[in-house]
Amino acid sequence: MIKAFIHKHSQLSRIVFTFLIVILFILGRYLPLPNVPLGQYLAQKQSALNLAASVAGGSLSQIGLFSLGLGPWMYAMILVRLFGMGKQNNSVSKKRMEIRQNLLMVVIAVIQGLGIAFSLTYTSGQVNFLAMVAQSTLILVAGAFVLVWLGNQNAMYGVGGPTIIVLTNMLLSQDQTFPLFVKLWNKGHYVFVSFIVLWTLLAIYWISVSEKAEYRIKMQRVSINSQLAEEAYLPIKVNTSAGMPLMYAFTMLMLPQYLVMLLQNVYPKQDKLWQSITSALTTDNLIGVLIYILIIFLLGIAFSYVNLDIVNQTENLRKSGDFIDGIRPGKPTQAYLSRLVARLGFFSGLTLALVAGIPLLVGLGNAEHLLIANVSGIYIMMTGMLITIMDQMATSRLMKRYRGLFESDQ
């Protein structure tokens, strides 16, 4: 009876499952580490460091089981995808790819975990300090893998996959944003607050439109022999990288800071050097903002190539016999698509960098302004995630509507 209900109300069961995953995530987020004082934190809630952690599903405003978030998984995934870009699908098995990604995730998680563990204060003092560090690191690394497992379970049985974890964490981390807007408005910062609000609304509108916009390449499909052949095309999103460069730009700024947190304890005499590196990797100074903008721009181009995967796209067209009007199959098609993706990636990366970077540049020089300057980038990411989740739900409803047709063909 329960199976029949789940089968009939699959959409509802997926939503309920996702809700349970979110509850588990929130509980684990506030589950403290052993021998670490309650309320232990490494960054203030509205700091650039904690903001970067929240984008990956982690939190440094209160150290807990899931403080690393999905950051190690995100690093590993993008590195594996970038190094595997351009290779044929069958060159590396899926299992081997997962093994490589998990091994890389372990290395990154250990670096991040050690960076946090060495920076904590323990209730046992310095008596068993190294043992406490090892214990905390092990728990943080385990928490990161549990979080990835929860995301994978949600991808199979829920809605939104790992995205829902990141989205929930970002929403929880924004609880002080609205009071900050009110506080700055009451203190007379009318121009900057109005600018951020309008800029954020324009950014949300832009990401909503660009997510649906597509560039259509006229195709000749040999399998279609009707008037529909004249309307055949290959769609490529105008915003080919979506909002991913913003998310990964924050996480890429975070990894060196975790490494610096670790090195500060290994080489304490070089404290000035570590502080200068950390300062350069936060978005509260000009150098950090420029590095952040550059990373977004480069990731915008890189993700454009990763998402389309030109080599495999060209090979699939060649195998099916389809071709682009006026372009020979094979290498000429690959060169044409590469030029097109480069232009679209340049446009996508540049617009994302400007939308996220201009408020930060305007807010430089005023610590209070910088507290809300990142709002535009944050809401771009959340809007992109919501659009992705809604598209998944729409696809699920469509498959359910035509389930009888698919089952009759089997």
Backbone hydrogen bonds, N-H to C=O, Kabsch-Sander energy under -0.5 kcal/mol:
donor,donor_aa,acceptor,acceptor_aa,energy
5,F,1,M,-2.1
6,I,2,I,-2.6
7,H,3,K,-2.6
8,K,4,A,-2.1
9,H,5,F,-2.8
10,S,7,H,-0.6
13,S,9,H,-2.4
14,R,10,S,-2.0
15,I,11,Q,-2.0
16,V,12,L,-2.4
17,F,13,S,-2.3
18,T,14,R,-2.4
19,F,15,I,-2.3
20,L,16,V,-2.0
21,I,17,F,-2.1
22,V,18,T,-2.4
23,I,19,F,-2.1
24,L,20,L,-2.4
25,F,21,I,-2.3
26,I,22,V,-2.5
27,L,23,I,-2.4
28,G,24,L,-2.5
29,R,25,F,-2.2
30,Y,26,I,-1.3
31,L,28,G,-0.9
36,V,33,L,-1.3
40,Q,37,P,-1.6
42,L,60,L,-2.4
43,A,60,L,-1.6
47,S,44,Q,-1.7
51,L,47,S,-2.1
52,A,48,A,-2.3
53,A,49,L,-1.7
54,S,50,N,-2.4
55,V,51,L,-1.4
56,A,52,A,-0.6
56,A,53,A,-0.9
57,G,54,S,-1.5
58,G,53,A,-2.6
59,S,67,S,-0.9
63,I,40,Q,-2.5
65,L,28,G,-0.8
65,L,31,L,-1.9
66,F,28,G,-0.9
67,S,64,G,-1.6
69,G,66,F,-0.8
70,L,56,A,-4.2
71,G,68,L,-1.2
74,M,70,L,-2.6
75,Y,71,G,-2.7
76,A,72,P,-2.4
77,M,73,W,-2.6
78,I,74,M,-2.3
79,L,75,Y,-2.3
80,V,76,A,-2.5
81,R,77,M,-2.3
82,L,78,I,-2.5
83,F,79,L,-2.5
84,G,80,V,-1.6
85,M,82,L,-0.8
87,K,84,G,-1.6
91,S,88,Q,-1.7
97,M,93,S,-2.1
98,E,94,K,-2.2
99,I,95,K,-2.1
100,R,96,R,-2.3
101,Q,97,M,-2.3
102,N,98,E,-2.6
103,L,99,I,-2.4
104,L,100,R,-2.4
105,M,101,Q,-2.2
106,V,102,N,-2.1
107,V,103,L,-1.9
108,I,104,L,-2.3
109,A,105,M,-2.9
110,V,106,V,-2.4
111,I,107,V,-2.0
112,Q,108,I,-2.5
113,G,109,A,-3.1
114,L,110,V,-2.8
115,G,111,I,-2.1
116,I,112,Q,-2.1
117,A,113,G,-3.0
118,F,114,L,-2.6
119,S,115,G,-0.6
119,S,116,I,-0.7
120,L,116,I,-0.6
120,L,117,A,-0.9
123,T,35,N,-2.2
125,G,122,Y,-1.5
127,V,124,S,-1.1
129,F,126,Q,-0.9
132,M,128,N,-2.4
133,V,129,F,-2.5
134,A,130,L,-2.6
135,Q,131,A,-2.4
136,S,132,M,-2.7
137,T,133,V,-2.6
138,L,134,A,-2.3
139,I,135,Q,-2.2
140,L,136,S,-2.5
141,V,137,T,-2.6
142,A,138,L,-2.4
143,G,139,I,-2.6
144,A,140,L,-1.9
145,F,141,V,-1.8
146,V,142,A,-2.5
147,L,143,G,-2.2
148,V,144,A,-1.9
149,W,145,F,-2.3
150,L,146,V,-2.5
151,G,147,L,-2.2
152,N,148,V,-2.3
153,Q,149,W,-2.6
154,N,150,L,-2.3
155,A,151,G,-1.7
156,M,152,N,-1.6
157,Y,153,Q,-2.8
158,G,154,N,-2.0
161,G,154,N,-0.5
163,T,160,G,-1.3
164,I,161,G,-1.1
165,I,162,P,-0.9
166,V,162,P,-1.6
167,L,163,T,-2.8
168,T,164,I,-2.2
169,N,165,I,-2.3
170,M,166,V,-2.4
171,L,167,L,-2.2
172,L,168,T,-2.3
173,S,169,N,-1.7
174,Q,170,M,-0.5
174,Q,171,L,-0.9
175,D,172,L,-0.8
177,T,174,Q,-1.3
178,F,174,Q,-0.6
180,L,176,Q,-1.6
181,F,177,T,-2.0
182,V,178,F,-2.2
183,K,179,P,-2.6
184,L,180,L,-2.7
185,W,181,F,-2.3
186,N,182,V,-2.5
187,K,183,K,-1.3
188,G,185,W,-1.5
189,H,184,L,-2.5
190,Y,188,G,-1.4
193,V,189,H,-2.1
194,S,190,Y,-2.4
195,F,191,V,-2.3
196,I,192,F,-2.5
197,V,193,V,-2.3
198,L,194,S,-2.6
199,W,195,F,-2.8
200,T,196,I,-2.4
201,L,197,V,-2.2
202,L,198,L,-2.4
203,A,199,W,-2.3
204,I,200,T,-2.5
205,Y,201,L,-2.2
206,W,202,L,-2.6
207,I,203,A,-2.6
208,S,204,I,-1.9
209,V,205,Y,-2.2
210,S,206,W,-3.0
211,E,207,I,-1.5
212,K,208,S,-0.6
212,K,209,V,-1.0
213,A,209,V,-1.5
215,Y,236,I,-4.1
216,R,214,E,-0.5
217,I,215,Y,-0.6
217,I,234,L,-2.1
218,K,216,R,-0.6
219,M,232,A,-2.0
220,Q,323,F,-2.8
221,R,219,M,-0.6
222,V,220,Q,-0.6
224,I,221,R,-1.3
225,N,223,S,-0.6
229,A,226,S,-1.6
230,E,227,Q,-0.9
231,E,228,L,-1.2
232,A,229,A,-0.9
234,L,217,I,-2.8
236,I,215,Y,-2.1
238,V,213,A,-1.6
239,N,210,S,-1.0
240,T,238,V,-1.5
242,A,239,N,-1.4
244,M,241,S,-1.3
246,L,243,G,-0.7
247,M,243,G,-1.2
248,Y,244,M,-2.7
249,A,245,P,-2.0
250,F,246,L,-1.7
251,T,247,M,-1.8
252,M,248,Y,-2.3
253,L,249,A,-1.6
254,M,250,F,-1.1
255,L,251,T,-1.6
257,Q,253,L,-0.7
258,Y,254,M,-2.1
259,L,255,L,-2.1
260,V,256,P,-2.4
261,M,257,Q,-2.4
262,L,258,Y,-1.6
263,L,259,L,-2.5
264,Q,260,V,-2.4
265,N,261,M,-0.6
265,N,262,L,-0.9
266,V,262,L,-1.1
267,Y,263,L,-3.5
270,Q,267,Y,-1.4
271,D,268,P,-1.0
274,W,270,Q,-2.1
275,Q,271,D,-2.4
276,S,272,K,-2.0
277,I,273,L,-2.0
278,T,274,W,-2.5
279,S,275,Q,-2.4
280,A,276,S,-1.7
281,L,277,I,-0.8
281,L,278,T,-0.8
282,T,279,S,-1.1
285,N,282,T,-0.7
289,V,285,N,-2.3
290,L,286,L,-2.6
291,I,287,I,-2.3
292,Y,288,G,-2.4
293,I,289,V,-2.7
294,L,290,L,-2.4
295,I,291,I,-2.5
296,I,292,Y,-2.2
297,F,293,I,-2.3
298,L,294,L,-2.6
299,L,295,I,-2.8
300,G,296,I,-2.2
301,I,297,F,-1.5
302,A,298,L,-2.6
303,F,299,L,-3.2
304,S,300,G,-1.0
305,Y,301,I,-1.4
306,V,302,A,-2.2
307,N,303,F,-2.9
308,L,304,S,-1.5
309,D,305,Y,-2.8
313,Q,309,D,-2.3
314,T,310,I,-2.8
315,E,311,V,-2.1
316,N,312,N,-2.5
317,L,313,Q,-1.9
318,R,314,T,-2.1
319,K,315,E,-2.4
320,S,316,N,-1.9
321,G,317,L,-1.0
322,D,317,L,-1.0
323,F,220,Q,-1.7
325,D,218,K,-1.9
327,I,324,I,-2.4
333,T,328,R,-0.7
334,Q,330,G,-2.2
335,A,331,K,-2.6
336,Y,332,P,-2.3
337,L,333,T,-2.7
338,S,334,Q,-2.2
339,R,335,A,-2.1
340,L,336,Y,-2.2
341,V,337,L,-2.9
342,A,338,S,-2.0
343,R,339,R,-1.8
344,L,340,L,-2.6
345,G,341,V,-3.2
346,F,342,A,-2.2
347,F,343,R,-2.3
348,S,344,L,-2.8
349,G,345,G,-3.0
350,L,346,F,-2.4
351,T,347,F,-2.4
352,L,348,S,-2.2
353,A,349,G,-2.2
354,L,350,L,-2.3
355,V,351,T,-2.7
356,A,352,L,-2.3
357,G,353,A,-2.2
358,I,354,L,-2.3
360,L,356,A,-0.5
361,L,357,G,-2.3
362,V,358,I,-2.6
363,G,359,P,-1.9
364,L,360,L,-0.7
364,L,361,L,-0.6
366,N,363,G,-1.6
370,L,366,N,-1.9
371,L,367,A,-0.7
371,L,368,E,-0.7
372,I,369,H,-1.4
373,A,369,H,-0.8
374,N,370,L,-0.5
375,V,372,I,-1.4
378,I,374,N,-2.3
379,Y,375,V,-2.7
380,I,376,S,-1.8
381,M,377,G,-2.0
382,M,378,I,-2.4
383,T,379,Y,-2.3
384,G,380,I,-2.4
385,M,381,M,-2.3
386,L,382,M,-2.4
387,I,383,T,-2.4
388,T,384,G,-2.1
389,I,385,M,-2.5
390,M,386,L,-2.6
391,D,387,I,-2.3
392,Q,388,T,-2.0
393,M,389,I,-2.2
394,A,390,M,-2.3
395,T,391,D,-2.3
396,S,392,Q,-2.2
397,R,393,M,-2.3
398,L,394,A,-2.0
399,M,395,T,-2.4
400,K,396,S,-2.0
401,R,397,R,-2.1
402,Y,398,L,-1.7
403,R,400,K,-1.1
406,F,402,Y,-1.9
407,E,403,R,-2.7
408,S,404,G,-1.8
409,D,405,L,-0.9
409,D,406,F,-0.5
410,Q,406,F,-0.7
410,Q,407,E,-0.6
